[in-house]
Amino acid sequence: MDGLTVRRCERADERLLGLAAESMEPQVVAAGGRFEGDRAARALAEDVVFVAETEAGRPAGYVTVCERGDTLVVEQLAVGVADQGRHVGHLLLDWAEGYGVSRRMRTIRVEVEPDNLPARRFYARRGYAEEGDRAVVRELVHE
């Protein structure tokens, strides 16, 4: 995670939509799994967005979240191909979980395609449990 910073993104730009298109392929860890341009644009425009940037200011990945009752829902988690292996996804999920705790959410939920095994393994390593065949969930710890 050297050289990476995370910030809340108040206004998403075209670079994030491009990053989503590049990274949301079946073999890439991403909430939701496959790229849908309209869905990605809507999440970037309407949800809370956290972006991870490299030391040069280039976006390495982003996560979008929204609240549904007492559950924080991760709509998208995308990591650029050039930044795979730098733990960008972990860093962004840490931020999403922290945001959920700060908002007093009880759980965090991620919709994941049934066949997106890399994403399912990623979330399982972080303590998420299967919720049916289309989502994973985890309780948020409030200290």
N, C-alpha and C positions, 0 to 999 in steps of 0.2 A: 504494500500500500504506500510505499515510498513515493513522495511527490504528488500524491493525490489529495485534493481537498473536496469537501462536499458543501454545497450551499443550497438554500431554497431558491428555486427558480420562479421568479414572479411572472415572467413572460417567456414562454418557450419559443425558440426560434427554429428555422428550417434545419439547422444542424442536428437537432434532436430527432426530428422526423426522419432524416436521412440515416441517423444512427439506428433508429428502430427498424427501418427497412433492411439495413445491412445485417443486423444481429438476430432478428426474429425468424430463424430458420429452425426446422425440427431438431437439429442436433445441438442448438445453442440454448443454454439455460435462459429462459425468459418466462415471466408470468404470462400466461395466455398462450404461449407457444408459437403461433404463426402470425405473420405480419398481415394486418388488415389496416390499410391506410386511413380509412375514415375513423376506425376505432382508436388508432394511435393518435390521430389529430385531435379527436374529441377528448381523450384522456389528458393530453398535454395542455389543452385549452381550459378544461373544467376542473381537473383534479389538483391536489397539492402535489407539486413536483420537486424532487430533490435531484440535483445533478452532481455527478462526480467529474472533476476536471483534472487534467494533467497539469504539471508545473508550467506548461506552455499555454494554458488556458483552453486547451482542446477538450471537448466533452468525451469522457471515457465511458459513460453510462448514465442511466437515470432510472428513477423509480417514481411511479405515480400512485397515489393513495387517495381513497375517499372513505367517508364514515357512513356506516349503515347501522343505526342503532348503537349498540355498545361494541361493535366489531369494526376494526379498521380493515379495509379491503385493499390489497395490492392489485391494482389494475394492470400495471405493466412494470417489468423489471428488465431492462435491456443493457447489455454490455457490448461495446464495440469490439469487433473482431481483433483489432490491433492491441486491445487491452485485456484479452482473455488471459487468465493465469495470474493476474495482478491482485486478485481478491476484491475486485471492484464490486461484484455482486454482494459479497459479504458486507462490505462497507456500506453500501446503499441499504441493504436490509437492516443493518444495525440502526441506521438513521430512521428508517420507517418504523421499526419497533420502538425506538426512543420517542418518536413523535406520537405513536399510539399510547405509550405510557403517559406522556405529558398531557394528552387529551382525555385521560382516564378511561381508555378503551379496555374492555375485558379480554378480547381475543383479537388475533390478526389472522386473516384468511387470504389465501391465494388460489385463484382458479388456475388449474394446470390441465392441459390436454392429457387424456389418458395414456397416450403413446409417447409423451415427452419424458422419457426415462431419465435423461441427464438432469432435468429440472426437479423431478421427483426425488432423485438421490441427493441433490443439493439441499432441498428443504428438509429431507429426513435427517441429514447430518446436523442440521440446525435445530432439531427437536420438534419439527412439525409432524403432525399425524394425519393420516389419510382421512378425508371426510367424503365418503362415497368415491366415485371414480373420477370426479372432476375438480376436486379441491383438496388443499391441505390447510390445517389450522394449528394454531398454537396459542396457549394462554399467555397473556402479557403479565409480567411480574411487576408489581407495584411495591416498592420498598418504603 
